[in-house]
Amino acid sequence: MEEHAAINEGTLDMETLKQAIREANRCLNCKQPQCREGCPIRNDIPEFIAAMAHGDLGEARNVIARKSSLPAVCGRVCAHELQCEGHCILGKSGAGIKIGMIERCVADFSFQMELPLDRVPQKNKGKVAVIGSGPAGLTVAGDLAKQGFDATVFEALPEAGGILLYGIPSFRLSKKVVRREIRNIEALGVRFETNCTVGRDITVDGMFEKGFDAVFIGSGTAIAKELDLPGKELAGVIQSSYMLRTNYLFRSGQLARGEVLVQPGDRILIIGAGNVGMDAARTAVQLGAASVRVIERGQEREMSALRSEYASAKGQGVLFDWGVTPLAYEGDGVRFTALRVLTSEGETSIAADKVFLAIGSRPANRIVSTTTGIAVDDGGYVIIKERPYGMTTRKGVFAGGDVVHRPASVVLAMREAKKVAAGIAEYVSAVKLLEL
């Protein structure tokens, strides 16, 4: 447990570094590396593995930095078993290269050794406003800064990081690591304006009035979906995302223990077996719940959560019920006491003290409703163009990440954000050229 805690906190010891070098030396140097094909951002995996194999961590860091501004995050929360590691040819024999561990070690070494950044170009290519500091916003800001754009990130919450900071529990992603990655992006010249809600404190129109050449909307899906069932107004029917946020505030000393939504001895139900559901279930266990049960309409083979997260939850004593349909929240008129469900054997009630919903989320409309010309689909997701990639129906306004493509993993949001960053650079450069 101590070794796992050190890894999660971003601490790299000599033995772990030796393991990473030994792991890198197992690479077969394939002529057609499938690991790179499996990476959503097409990271140059064979190149940084080769650098690690020779102990050249500075070069490994430089290779990773060409494609990723969040290597310490990706090395910890990416679905490696489905992506790079899942495509490794050695994986067929059950001995695939531990690519995530290598990337994590490179990032941690770079931080501990205070390796200097490559020369940051002057910010003379244009000004870009970035709304949201989650994976998409940080990726766009970092990519554009490396190209010489002046990027400012607007974040509604008191601290930058978005879902990385407020949504993913510390046992999966240390907040120290997130803050470290953000400092690295700041070192590229990116500015952050926190406690600034776009649509209230400033609008998209106001950003253009301030001289920004383009605006990127990476605000994610802030509104959690609800189940419109009888009894939904009962106290104790709560969103998982809200519980995870209160847990973060408690862990960071901003909230008293009594205000956390899971108290020792609580019987907890989670509706939804995605990654958020797994995070909520494991967090409830850590907070001292007497029992934690996850129910899901689908079957185990259909769940969207990572197998590794599912295994971890089961290992911590979380129970799972598959093929269960919620029918109603039951209670005493004030508080929730049980969930009425339909199973293959008929209707029954599952007693619990609290139920947390983890059935997805959707975008808020605050940004698009306070400006004009930005079209959304029936679900409220922003519509974008292919050329320049990521531009909305309003000239100069781009969007990417979950607010366009629906909730996805960190690295998938980064993949789309990188494409949008290229589209923004193309657009702003073209506009500047026409002004000459």
ChimeraX attribute file (.defattr): number of C-alpha atoms within 10 A of each C-alpha:
attribute: neighborCount
match mode: 1-to-1
recipient: residues
	/A:1	6
	/A:2	7
	/A:3	12
	/A:4	10
	/A:5	14
	/A:6	13
	/A:7	20
	/A:8	22
	/A:9	19
	/A:10	25
	/A:11	17
	/A:12	20
	/A:13	14
	/A:14	8
	/A:15	9
	/A:16	16
	/A:17	19
	/A:18	13
	/A:19	14
	/A:20	25
	/A:21	22
	/A:22	16
	/A:23	19
	/A:24	24
	/A:25	17
	/A:26	15
	/A:27	19
	/A:28	13
	/A:29	12
	/A:30	11
	/A:31	7
	/A:32	9
	/A:33	17
	/A:34	18
	/A:35	24
	/A:36	19
	/A:37	17
	/A:38	19
	/A:39	23
	/A:40	15
	/A:41	19
	/A:42	14
	/A:43	20
	/A:44	19
	/A:45	22
	/A:46	22
	/A:47	15
	/A:48	24
	/A:49	29
	/A:50	19
	/A:51	21
	/A:52	26
	/A:53	21
	/A:54	14
	/A:55	17
	/A:56	15
	/A:57	22
	/A:58	19
	/A:59	17
	/A:60	25
	/A:61	24
	/A:62	17
	/A:63	19
	/A:64	21
	/A:65	20
	/A:66	12
	/A:67	18
	/A:68	23
	/A:69	23
	/A:70	25
	/A:71	21
	/A:72	27
	/A:73	27
	/A:74	21
	/A:75	21
	/A:76	20
	/A:77	16
	/A:78	19
	/A:79	22
	/A:80	21
	/A:81	19
	/A:82	13
	/A:83	18
	/A:84	26
	/A:85	23
	/A:86	21
	/A:87	21
	/A:88	25
	/A:89	18
	/A:90	15
	/A:91	14
	/A:92	10
	/A:93	7
	/A:94	10
	/A:95	12
	/A:96	20
	/A:97	25
	/A:98	20
	/A:99	24
	/A:100	23
	/A:101	22
	/A:102	26
	/A:103	25
	/A:104	22
	/A:105	28
	/A:106	28
	/A:107	27
	/A:108	25
	/A:109	20
	/A:110	19
	/A:111	19
	/A:112	11
	/A:113	9
	/A:114	9
	/A:115	12
	/A:116	9
	/A:117	14
	/A:118	10
	/A:119	8
	/A:120	13
	/A:121	14
	/A:122	14
	/A:123	18
	/A:124	10
	/A:125	18
	/A:126	19
	/A:127	22
	/A:128	28
	/A:129	26
	/A:130	27
	/A:131	28
	/A:132	28
	/A:133	30
	/A:134	24
	/A:135	28
	/A:136	34
	/A:137	32
	/A:138	28
	/A:139	27
	/A:140	29
	/A:141	31
	/A:142	27
	/A:143	27
	/A:144	25
	/A:145	26
	/A:146	22
	/A:147	17
	/A:148	19
	/A:149	23
	/A:150	23
	/A:151	27
	/A:152	21
	/A:153	24
	/A:154	25
	/A:155	24
	/A:156	19
	/A:157	16
	/A:158	10
	/A:159	15
	/A:160	24
	/A:161	22
	/A:162	22
	/A:163	18
	/A:164	23
	/A:165	22
	/A:166	22
	/A:167	22
	/A:168	22
	/A:169	22
	/A:170	21
	/A:171	15
	/A:172	16
	/A:173	23
	/A:174	23
	/A:175	22
	/A:176	14
	/A:177	24
	/A:178	21
	/A:179	16
	/A:180	18
	/A:181	21
	/A:182	21
	/A:183	12
	/A:184	17
	/A:185	22
	/A:186	18
	/A:187	14
	/A:188	25
	/A:189	21
	/A:190	22
	/A:191	17
	/A:192	20
	/A:193	17
	/A:194	16
	/A:195	14
	/A:196	18
	/A:197	18
	/A:198	22
	/A:199	17
	/A:200	11
	/A:201	10
	/A:202	14
	/A:203	18
	/A:204	23
	/A:205	14
	/A:206	14
	/A:207	17
	/A:208	17
	/A:209	10
	/A:210	11
	/A:211	12
	/A:212	19
	/A:213	22
	/A:214	23
	/A:215	25
	/A:216	28
	/A:217	27
	/A:218	28
	/A:219	28
	/A:220	31
	/A:221	22
	/A:222	15
	/A:223	14
	/A:224	17
	/A:225	14
	/A:226	15
	/A:227	13
	/A:228	11
	/A:229	12
	/A:230	12
	/A:231	19
	/A:232	16
	/A:233	15
	/A:234	18
	/A:235	16
	/A:236	20
	/A:237	21
	/A:238	19
	/A:239	21
	/A:240	27
	/A:241	25
	/A:242	18
	/A:243	20
	/A:244	23
	/A:245	19
	/A:246	22
	/A:247	28
	/A:248	21
	/A:249	17
	/A:250	16
	/A:251	15
	/A:252	10
	/A:253	10
	/A:254	11
	/A:255	14
	/A:256	12
	/A:257	16
	/A:258	9
	/A:259	12
	/A:260	19
	/A:261	20
	/A:262	24
	/A:263	17
	/A:264	13
	/A:265	13
	/A:266	19
	/A:267	20
	/A:268	25
	/A:269	28
	/A:270	26
	/A:271	24
	/A:272	25
	/A:273	29
	/A:274	20
	/A:275	20
	/A:276	23
	/A:277	28
	/A:278	25
	/A:279	25
	/A:280	33
	/A:281	31
	/A:282	24
	/A:283	21
	/A:284	27
	/A:285	21
	/A:286	13
	/A:287	18
	/A:288	15
	/A:289	18
	/A:290	13
	/A:291	18
	/A:292	25
	/A:293	18
	/A:294	24
	/A:295	20
	/A:296	22
	/A:297	18
	/A:298	15
	/A:299	12
	/A:300	15
	/A:301	8
	/A:302	12
	/A:303	17
	/A:304	14
	/A:305	18
	/A:306	18
	/A:307	15
	/A:308	11
	/A:309	18
	/A:310	24
	/A:311	12
	/A:312	14
	/A:313	23
	/A:314	15
	/A:315	11
	/A:316	14
	/A:317	14
	/A:318	21
	/A:319	15
	/A:320	17
	/A:321	16
	/A:322	19
	/A:323	13
	/A:324	19
	/A:325	17
	/A:326	19
	/A:327	18
	/A:328	18
	/A:329	25
	/A:330	22
	/A:331	18
	/A:332	10
	/A:333	11
	/A:334	12
	/A:335	17
	/A:336	22
	/A:337	22
	/A:338	20
	/A:339	23
	/A:340	16
	/A:341	17
	/A:342	17
	/A:343	14
	/A:344	9
	/A:345	6
	/A:346	8
	/A:347	13
	/A:348	14
	/A:349	16
	/A:350	13
	/A:351	17
	/A:352	20
	/A:353	20
	/A:354	22
	/A:355	26
	/A:356	23
	/A:357	23
	/A:358	25
	/A:359	19
	/A:360	19
	/A:361	17
	/A:362	18
	/A:363	21
	/A:364	17
	/A:365	16
	/A:366	13
	/A:367	20
	/A:368	19
	/A:369	12
	/A:370	14
	/A:371	14
	/A:372	12
	/A:373	12
	/A:374	19
	/A:375	15
	/A:376	17
	/A:377	9
	/A:378	7
	/A:379	9
	/A:380	16
	/A:381	22
	/A:382	26
	/A:383	19
	/A:384	23
	/A:385	13
	/A:386	11
	/A:387	11
	/A:388	19
	/A:389	22
	/A:390	29
	/A:391	27
	/A:392	24
	/A:393	17
	/A:394	13
	/A:395	12
	/A:396	20
	/A:397	22
	/A:398	27
	/A:399	33
	/A:400	33
	/A:401	30
	/A:402	28
	/A:403	24
	/A:404	25
	/A:405	18
	/A:406	19
	/A:407	17
	/A:408	13
	/A:409	16
	/A:410	21
	/A:411	24
	/A:412	20
	/A:413	27
	/A:414	28
	/A:415	22
	/A:416	23
	/A:417	29
	/A:418	27
	/A:419	18
	/A:420	28
	/A:421	27
	/A:422	17
	/A:423	20
	/A:424	27
	/A:425	21
	/A:426	14
	/A:427	20
	/A:428	19
	/A:429	15
	/A:430	11
	/A:431	14
	/A:432	12
	/A:433	9
	/A:434	8
	/A:435	7
	/A:436	5
